[in-house]
Amino acid sequence: MEYTQLGRTGLKVSRLVLGTMNFGPQTDEADSHAIMDAALDAGINFFDTANVYGWGENKGRTESIIGNWFAKGGDRRNKVVIATKVYGNMSPDNSSVWPNHDKLSAVNIRRAVDASLKRLRTDHIDVYQFHHIDRATGFDEIWQAIDVLVQQGKILYVGSSNFPGYKIAQANEAAARRGGTIGLVSEQCLYNLAERRAEMEVIPAAQDYGLGVIPWSPLHGGLLGGVLKKQAEGGRRASGRAADALNDPAVRTQIQAYEDLLDKHGLEPGEAALAWLLTRPGVTGPIVGPRTAGQLESALRAVELELGEEVLAGLDEIFPGPGPSPEAFAW
């Protein structure tokens, strides 16, 4: 496994991030523990979760599964950089939200971090991430709440998720004005070959402010994982975002060209899509969310995969990025 610094921090993290969103809803606790053991054995030390994972009436279940794994001992907790998130409400149906029980008010941040610590069965969270922007709460209030939690030793670093570039700038400028606050150190954003809009504003902002970029959905909901070949061979059919995208003939043609290019070079689509992200400036490591141990093994091969210039040029031709800002939309 390769390691890198998380943004401008001294924290060393693996180039692959273990995503845990499937733990609970799709993968039972025993298999989830087996996947985490396999990830740790392979050198993955960066695990990502969120307080709402588990979904519906099981919100918080994923953190509890991880906490039970930590409790098995074997130095598991000390070896893992654990990142979780705050923002969403924890009510089962999303409709009965009591005031101050969601988003990024100081009240909810304090309540949410204590609940996550309890479920994770740990005394601190390494990277505490804002799951979304909160338009109703100013960054001075947010940073004041975070400063207290850092002083208490409950969290060490703070990251963002799904932030636009200007909010990354606002957040870190507000932190700089306060003094003594390190500000955001990472941004977790939607970024993959099929969705490259982050290159226009989000990734440049993250690089300028020293944030590590952590792409989520690196296979774009399975669209980049060889979906057409699997369908042709009678395998698992596309669902969700991938199925919706393939209803567009232009997208289907694009994905066919992608799979044909990689087949020509003897490459597996899912592994190549992850390897491409590892070549991108500013990227710390993509989040892989395996449902099975076999899917984890496939993701691990991407770290060793080197994409040649011909492949990289072909991928850019099939999936052209938006170009830099402001040239992408102006001159």
C-alpha positions as CSV (number, residue, x, y, z in Angstrom):
1,M,0.0,0.0,0.0
2,E,1.2,3.5,-0.7
3,Y,0.7,6.4,1.7
4,T,0.5,10.1,1.4
5,Q,-0.1,13.2,3.6
6,L,-3.7,14.3,4.1
7,G,-3.6,17.7,2.5
8,R,-1.2,20.1,4.4
9,T,-1.3,18.0,7.6
10,G,1.4,15.6,8.9
11,L,-1.2,12.8,8.9
12,K,-0.2,9.8,6.7
13,V,-3.1,8.0,5.1
14,S,-3.4,5.2,2.5
15,R,-4.1,6.0,-1.2
16,L,-7.3,4.0,-0.9
17,V,-10.0,4.9,1.6
18,L,-12.3,2.2,2.9
19,G,-15.9,3.4,2.5
20,T,-18.4,1.8,4.9
21,M,-21.7,2.9,3.6
22,N,-22.7,-0.6,2.7
23,F,-22.0,-1.9,6.2
24,G,-25.4,-2.7,7.7
25,P,-27.7,-2.1,4.8
26,Q,-26.1,-4.5,2.4
27,T,-23.3,-6.2,4.3
28,D,-23.9,-7.8,7.7
29,E,-21.7,-7.2,10.7
30,A,-19.7,-10.4,10.4
31,D,-18.8,-9.8,6.8
32,S,-18.2,-6.1,7.5
33,H,-15.7,-7.0,10.2
34,A,-14.0,-9.4,7.7
35,I,-13.7,-6.7,5.1
36,M,-12.2,-4.3,7.6
37,D,-9.7,-6.9,8.8
38,A,-8.7,-7.6,5.1
39,A,-8.4,-3.8,4.5
40,L,-6.1,-3.4,7.5
41,D,-4.1,-6.4,6.5
42,A,-3.6,-4.8,3.0
43,G,-2.4,-1.6,4.6
44,I,-5.5,0.5,4.2
45,N,-5.5,2.8,7.3
46,F,-8.1,5.4,6.3
47,F,-11.8,4.4,7.0
48,D,-14.7,6.7,6.1
49,T,-18.2,6.7,7.5
50,A,-21.0,9.0,8.6
51,N,-23.5,9.3,11.4
52,V,-26.5,8.7,9.1
53,Y,-25.1,5.5,7.5
54,G,-27.4,2.6,8.1
55,W,-30.2,4.8,6.9
56,G,-33.9,5.0,7.9
57,E,-34.6,3.5,11.3
58,N,-31.0,2.1,11.3
59,K,-29.2,5.4,11.2
60,G,-26.0,5.1,13.2
61,R,-25.8,1.3,12.6
62,T,-22.7,1.6,10.4
63,E,-20.8,3.5,13.1
64,S,-21.8,0.9,15.6
65,I,-20.5,-1.9,13.4
66,I,-17.2,-0.1,13.2
67,G,-17.2,0.5,17.0
68,N,-17.8,-3.2,17.6
69,W,-14.8,-4.0,15.3
70,F,-12.6,-1.5,17.2
71,A,-13.7,-3.2,20.5
72,K,-12.2,-6.5,19.3
73,G,-8.8,-5.0,20.1
74,G,-5.6,-6.1,18.3
75,D,-4.6,-2.5,18.1
76,R,-7.3,-1.9,15.5
77,R,-8.3,1.6,16.7
78,N,-4.7,2.8,16.9
79,K,-3.9,1.7,13.4
80,V,-7.0,3.3,11.8
81,V,-7.6,7.0,10.8
82,I,-11.3,7.2,11.3
83,A,-13.4,9.8,9.5
84,T,-17.1,10.4,10.1
85,K,-19.6,13.1,9.2
86,V,-22.1,15.4,10.7
87,Y,-25.1,17.3,9.1
88,G,-28.0,15.0,8.5
89,N,-30.8,14.4,11.0
90,M,-31.0,11.1,12.8
91,S,-34.7,10.6,12.8
92,P,-35.9,7.4,11.0
93,D,-38.1,9.0,8.3
94,N,-36.4,12.5,7.8
95,S,-39.7,14.2,8.5
96,S,-39.9,14.4,12.2
97,V,-36.8,16.5,12.9
98,W,-36.7,18.2,16.3
99,P,-35.2,21.7,16.1
100,N,-31.4,21.8,16.4
101,H,-31.0,18.1,15.7
102,D,-29.4,18.4,12.3
103,K,-27.0,20.6,10.3
104,L,-24.1,22.6,11.7
105,S,-25.2,24.7,14.6
106,A,-22.9,24.6,17.6
107,V,-25.6,22.7,19.5
108,N,-26.0,19.9,16.9
109,I,-22.2,19.6,16.4
110,R,-21.7,19.0,20.1
111,R,-24.6,16.6,20.3
112,A,-23.6,14.7,17.1
113,V,-19.9,14.2,18.0
114,D,-20.7,12.8,21.4
115,A,-23.2,10.3,19.8
116,S,-20.7,9.3,17.1
117,L,-18.0,8.7,19.7
118,K,-20.3,6.5,21.7
119,R,-21.3,4.4,18.6
120,L,-17.7,4.2,17.4
121,R,-16.6,3.2,20.9
122,T,-13.6,5.5,20.8
123,D,-12.5,8.6,22.6
124,H,-11.7,10.7,19.6
125,I,-12.5,11.1,15.9
126,D,-9.5,11.7,13.6
127,V,-11.2,13.6,10.8
128,Y,-14.7,15.1,11.5
129,Q,-16.4,16.1,8.3
130,F,-19.2,18.5,7.5
131,H,-21.4,16.4,5.2
132,H,-23.0,19.4,3.5
133,I,-22.9,23.2,3.6
134,D,-25.3,24.8,6.2
135,R,-26.6,28.0,4.7
136,A,-28.1,29.1,8.0
137,T,-25.0,28.8,10.2
138,G,-22.0,31.1,9.9
139,F,-18.4,29.7,9.9
140,D,-17.5,31.7,13.1
141,E,-20.1,29.7,15.0
142,I,-19.0,26.5,13.4
143,W,-15.3,27.1,14.1
144,Q,-16.0,28.1,17.7
145,A,-17.7,24.8,18.3
146,I,-14.9,22.9,16.6
147,D,-12.2,24.7,18.6
148,V,-13.9,23.5,21.8
149,L,-14.0,19.9,20.6
150,V,-10.3,20.0,19.5
151,Q,-9.3,21.4,22.9
152,Q,-11.3,18.6,24.6
153,G,-9.5,16.0,22.4
154,K,-12.7,14.7,20.9
155,I,-11.6,15.5,17.3
156,L,-8.2,16.1,15.7
157,Y,-8.9,17.4,12.1
158,V,-11.9,18.8,10.2
159,G,-12.9,18.1,6.6
160,S,-15.7,19.1,4.3
161,S,-17.9,17.0,2.0
162,N,-19.9,18.3,-1.0
163,F,-18.6,21.8,-0.6
164,P,-18.4,24.1,-3.6
165,G,-15.1,25.9,-4.1
166,Y,-16.3,29.2,-2.7
167,K,-17.4,27.6,0.5
168,I,-14.0,26.0,0.9
169,A,-12.5,29.4,0.6
170,Q,-15.0,31.0,3.0
171,A,-14.5,28.3,5.6
172,N,-10.7,28.6,5.6
173,E,-10.6,32.4,5.5
174,A,-12.9,32.4,8.5
175,A,-10.6,30.0,10.3
176,A,-7.6,32.1,9.4
177,R,-9.2,35.2,10.9
178,R,-9.8,33.4,14.2
179,G,-6.2,32.4,14.5
180,G,-5.1,29.1,16.0
181,T,-7.7,27.2,14.0
182,I,-6.2,24.9,11.3
183,G,-9.4,25.0,9.2
184,L,-10.5,22.4,6.7
185,V,-7.8,19.8,5.8
186,S,-9.8,17.7,3.3
187,E,-12.7,17.8,0.9
188,Q,-14.8,14.7,0.0
189,C,-16.4,15.3,-3.4
190,L,-18.1,13.5,-6.2
191,Y,-15.3,13.0,-8.7
192,N,-14.7,10.3,-11.4
193,L,-14.1,9.9,-15.1
194,A,-17.8,10.5,-15.9
195,E,-18.2,13.4,-13.5
196,R,-15.3,15.8,-13.7
197,R,-16.9,19.1,-12.8
198,A,-15.0,19.2,-9.6
199,E,-11.9,20.0,-11.7
200,M,-13.3,23.5,-12.5
201,E,-13.5,25.0,-9.0
202,V,-13.6,22.5,-6.1
203,I,-10.2,20.8,-6.7
204,P,-8.3,24.0,-7.4
205,A,-9.7,25.6,-4.3
206,A,-8.7,22.5,-2.3
207,Q,-5.2,22.6,-3.7
208,D,-4.8,26.3,-3.0
209,Y,-5.9,25.9,0.6
210,G,-4.0,22.7,1.2
211,L,-6.9,20.3,1.4
212,G,-6.6,16.6,0.4
213,V,-9.3,15.6,-2.1
214,I,-11.2,12.4,-1.3
215,P,-13.4,11.4,-4.3
216,W,-16.6,9.5,-3.5
217,S,-18.4,7.3,-6.1
218,P,-15.2,6.7,-8.1
219,L,-17.1,4.2,-10.3
220,H,-20.1,6.6,-10.7
221,G,-22.5,4.1,-9.2
222,G,-21.1,1.2,-11.1
223,L,-21.2,2.9,-14.5
224,L,-17.4,2.7,-14.8
225,G,-17.1,-0.8,-13.5
226,G,-17.6,-2.7,-16.8
227,V,-21.4,-2.6,-16.7
228,L,-22.1,-3.3,-20.3
229,K,-19.8,-6.3,-20.4
230,K,-21.4,-7.7,-17.3
231,Q,-24.8,-7.3,-18.8
232,A,-23.7,-9.0,-22.0
233,E,-22.4,-11.9,-20.0
234,G,-25.6,-12.2,-18.0
235,G,-24.1,-10.7,-14.8
236,R,-25.4,-8.1,-12.4
237,R,-27.5,-5.5,-14.2
238,A,-27.0,-1.8,-13.7
239,S,-29.1,0.0,-11.1
240,G,-29.6,3.4,-9.6
241,R,-27.4,6.2,-11.2
242,A,-25.8,3.8,-13.7
243,A,-29.1,2.5,-15.0
244,D,-30.5,6.0,-15.4
245,A,-27.4,7.1,-17.2
246,L,-27.5,4.2,-19.6
247,N,-31.0,5.2,-20.8
248,D,-29.3,8.0,-22.6
249,P,-27.9,6.6,-26.0
250,A,-25.0,9.1,-25.9
251,V,-23.9,7.9,-22.5
252,R,-24.2,4.2,-23.6
253,T,-22.0,4.9,-26.6
254,Q,-19.5,6.7,-24.4
255,I,-19.4,3.8,-21.9
256,Q,-19.0,1.3,-24.7
257,A,-16.0,3.3,-26.1
258,Y,-14.6,3.3,-22.5
259,E,-14.9,-0.5,-22.1
260,D,-13.5,-1.1,-25.6
261,L,-10.5,1.0,-24.9
262,L,-9.7,-0.8,-21.7
263,D,-10.4,-4.2,-23.2
264,K,-7.9,-3.4,-26.0
265,H,-5.2,-2.8,-23.3
266,G,-6.2,-5.8,-21.2
267,L,-7.4,-3.6,-18.3
268,E,-10.4,-4.1,-16.0
269,P,-12.7,-1.0,-16.1
270,G,-13.2,-0.7,-12.3
271,E,-9.5,-1.0,-11.6
272,A,-8.6,1.5,-14.3
273,A,-11.1,4.1,-13.1
274,L,-9.6,4.0,-9.6
275,A,-6.1,4.1,-11.0
276,W,-7.0,7.1,-13.1
277,L,-8.1,9.0,-10.0
278,L,-4.8,8.2,-8.3
279,T,-3.0,10.1,-11.2
280,R,-5.1,13.2,-10.6
281,P,-3.5,16.3,-9.0
282,G,-4.6,16.9,-5.5
283,V,-6.3,13.5,-4.9
284,T,-5.4,11.9,-1.6
285,G,-7.3,8.7,-2.4
286,P,-10.7,7.6,-3.7
287,I,-13.3,6.0,-1.4
288,V,-14.0,2.3,-2.2
289,G,-17.1,0.8,-0.8
290,P,-16.9,-2.9,-1.1
291,R,-19.9,-5.1,-0.4
292,T,-17.7,-8.2,-0.5
293,A,-14.0,-9.2,0.1
294,G,-13.7,-9.9,-3.6
295,Q,-14.6,-6.3,-4.5
296,L,-11.9,-5.1,-2.0
297,E,-9.3,-7.3,-3.7
298,S,-10.1,-5.7,-7.1
299,A,-9.8,-2.2,-5.7
300,L,-6.4,-3.0,-4.1
301,R,-5.0,-4.0,-7.5
302,A,-5.7,-0.4,-8.7
303,V,-2.9,0.9,-6.5
304,E,-0.3,-1.1,-8.4
305,L,-1.8,-0.3,-11.8
306,E,0.1,2.1,-14.0
307,L,-1.9,3.6,-16.9
308,G,0.2,4.3,-20.0
309,E,0.1,7.6,-21.9
310,E,-2.0,6.1,-24.7
311,V,-4.7,4.9,-22.2
312,L,-4.7,8.2,-20.4
313,A,-5.1,10.1,-23.6
314,G,-7.9,7.8,-24.7
315,L,-9.7,8.3,-21.4
316,D,-9.4,12.1,-21.8
317,E,-10.9,11.8,-25.3
318,I,-13.8,9.8,-24.1
319,F,-14.4,11.7,-20.9
320,P,-13.1,15.3,-21.5
321,G,-13.0,17.4,-18.4
322,P,-14.6,20.8,-18.2
323,G,-11.3,22.7,-18.3
324,P,-10.0,25.2,-15.9
325,S,-12.0,28.1,-14.4
326,P,-12.7,30.7,-15.7
327,E,-11.7,29.6,-19.2
328,A,-14.2,26.7,-19.1
329,F,-17.1,29.2,-19.2
330,A,-15.5,32.5,-20.2
331,W,-12.2,33.2,-21.9
